[in-house]
Structures are given as structure tokens and as C-alpha cells.
């Protein structure tokens, strides 16, 4: 409240000199704002002098933090021109320092984005081989550590005693451990998922009653998008204690069909049809030849059942549906060309005559 009252008093007692100081301060802020992009670009360029592409320089992790820094620097220098009271200027200085800490942490964190050029080079030098899921998880851990260190520096800058804070945490460690038990379980479960790799980002999985495509794996949770385009957030601890069906990891898909022909279909036509279907399946390049099964299966109350089953190397679900449709059309065409009728479900009704 005292801080606000002092600012109000300053505006009440403005003189010509104060107005000039405000004008100078605003001018400094505007100048830094105008040249912030150029200054940030120049500094990044100094460390990336071999890079000629301007877009790549602007995509550097430190470009945006530097741009914001120069705007804040302009504001800070502009406040110096205002000749504010010592306590107000001291508070502004502390805020400025905290902003620098946060921006520095953001810059380093940006360098460890999974798709950043710097992180790719680090992976190559450290010979880090792995899937996108593993790399993303490692990236998040490094970024979290950077922000944790930054948070401790900010706490120290605010004047809090870190040793006292650590001591306090030690005293209440039991309470914290109980409160963070689920978080710890999910975090360890996340590490288990990354190491065991039951699924990766982009895989289509089924977990209990939930099905969908994996979109992200974090420290605590895994996010999947279901067929209704809804995001389902599942704790990692739940995933490690539940059976997971990974549809994407399959090496082949199975096609099953039961053709029921009319009971009065001549046996010669039945035999010719089964042979024709076998020949057609054997000439299809998307069908695995060793698993083709076409048999006169059973004689049911509805008609003669011919069983058709095989495996295809088409894994993608959308492509499999299209392939399945093509096969259904082809089989119907063969049945029509053989002048064979498919049977309809029949039911016998007996009427009692009185």
C-alpha cells in the first residue's frame, strides 16, 4: 500500500523536470522496443555466424528471450531516468533481476526442445539413440531441472534462506511424502513406460475401456485421443498396472468371412467357387500366402457355409478398411459370375390344423 501511495504522490507533484524525465524514459523504452529484434538477432548471429538462413537464427532458443530482455532492459533504463525513490527503484531492480533469471532459464530450456538444432547435436555427440517418445521424455526432464534451478535462484533473490527452506522441508518430509505419493508413483511409472516402451507416441492402444492414439507422454500422465476426438488423460501408474493392447505394433491383420450359399447349390459350383477364391487370394500381393484358408466349412440350417480367412500385411486401420471393402466387392463379383445365390436366414413355421 505504501508503494502505491508513493507513486500517487509522485504524480501529484509533477514538475517540468519530471515531465522531461518521463519523456526521456518513454523514448528509451520505445527505442529499445524498436531495436529489440535487431539486437537479439545480432547476438544470436555472433554465436551462429556460419548460419546464413535468417529463419533458423530466429528459431534459436535464445532469440525470443533476448528480444524480451531488451524490451525489459529499455523499461529498466527508462525508470532510471525517472529518478524514482530508492525503495521503489530497488523493487524494480529486483523484479528486473528475476525476469532475467526466468528468461535465461527459458533460453536454455528452449535449447533442449526435442526438435531444436542444439538438442539434435547433443544427441549425436552423446550417441543417444531412441524413439521420439524417449527423446521427448528426456527433453522434458532436462527442461524441468533447468526450471527447478531457476526457481531456487529466484527464491534466493527474493531474500529467502534456502538452508531454512531445506530444513523446513526435512521437518515436514513425512507430510510431503504422503502428499506426493501418487505423483512419485506416476513419475516412476513414466520412467518404466519409457524404458519398457509398450507404446510410443502415435500408437493406437487399448487400455481397459479406453482406446485411442497416444499424443503425449509426460512425467505423470499419458494423453490419448479417442475416435470421438476427445483427449483422455491417464495416470502413468494406471497404465503400468493394466493390460495394454497396442494395435500399431501388430505385424499383420486378419480377414475373416463366412459365405452362406443356398442349400440347393450344386456341389460342382461350390467346389469351383472355393478354388476360384483361392486362386484370386494367391494372386493378391497384399495377402500373406501361407495363411490363406478357404474351405467348405459346415452345412447349416440356412445353407452351405464357406469359410474364408487370411492375413494381410496392411497394418494401417484406414487402409485395411479400404482393402477389406475391395475384397468384399471381389468376392461378391465372383459369386455373381458363378450364378450362385447367397442364402438368407430361414425359419420354419408350423401351423396346427384344427
Buried (B, 14 or more C-beta within 10 A) or exposed (E): EEEEEEEEEBEEEEEEEBEEBBEBBBEBBEEBBEBBBEBBBEBBBEEBEEBEEEEEBBBBBBBBBBBBBBBBBBBBBBBBBBEBBEEBBEEBEEBBBBBBBBBBBBBBBBBBBBEBBBBBEBBEEEEEEBEEBBBBBBBBBBBEEBBEEBEBBBEEBEEEEEEEEEEEEEEEEEEEEEEEEEEEBBBBBBBBBBEEBBBBBEBBBBBEEBBBBBEBBBBBBBBBBEEEEEEBEBBBBBBBEEEBBBBBBEEEBEBEBEBBBBEEBEEEBBEBBBEBBBEBBEEBEEBBEEBBEBEBBEEBEBBBBBBBBBBBEBBEEEEBEEBBEEBEEBBEEBBEEBEBEBBEEEEEEEEEEE
